[in-house]
Amino acid sequence: MANLGYDDTPVIPGSVYKVHDGTRPQPRVVTPGAACAGAPSDAVVLFDGTGLAGWVSVSDGAPARWKVEDGYLEVVPSTGDIQTTALLGDCQLHLEMATPAVVKGESQGRGNSGIFLMGRYEIQVLDCYQNPTYPDGTIGAIYGQYPPLVNACRQPGEWQTYDIIWEAPQFAGEALVKPARVTVLLNTIVIHHAQELQGPTQHRQLASYAPHDDALPLRLQDHGDLVRFRNIWYRPLTGYDQG
Ligand code: MG
């Protein structure tokens, strides 16, 4: 098999593997059952299939230039990443996505996009159906840090669900008090369970935290592939006894 990753990158703390290490074990393939989820009554709907109100271009803050069609949102290559005007902190996030039915490219070049929590922590979007890549870049990976526990990817063109429970990092001045933590279900299958992040997403480098606000936009990545999204909503996480 061709070299899938990099061998000139640093070793990830707590791991014996390097960043994007192609020799890291491939996540086991699991075939998901059939399911999708509509928004519950208290959700904040970020995309309901009808338009891009509430989404702007990351580069210039202008209205988002991705395509809306038949209830979904599709990347328009070279228009850049988009983000919400809503600011998300600790939350339960749901979204659905589909990689192109027409398969093109391989490894990181096939159906690549990304869900950037707080604009900086990426949960990978990629067509990983019979498409090996470096494991920490697999669909659902905490990119560059943790592969998904399993590869729960559906076939190209099929709708897939992400359910993400996000706990923002906490800072006191410049100091990190509590790292970000995430639980992710892909197609209803747990692929990360209360996993602490090492910092914001990097390419070919180790992550390290820098202080930021408690709530920030949700960003979706334009990686040049025609990835679709729909049914995007979140619920802010609150503590017990808060109604
Ligand atoms: Mg990506």
Residues whose N, C-alpha, C, O or C-beta is under 5 A from the ligand:
A	BS01	MG	N112 S113 G114 Q124 V125
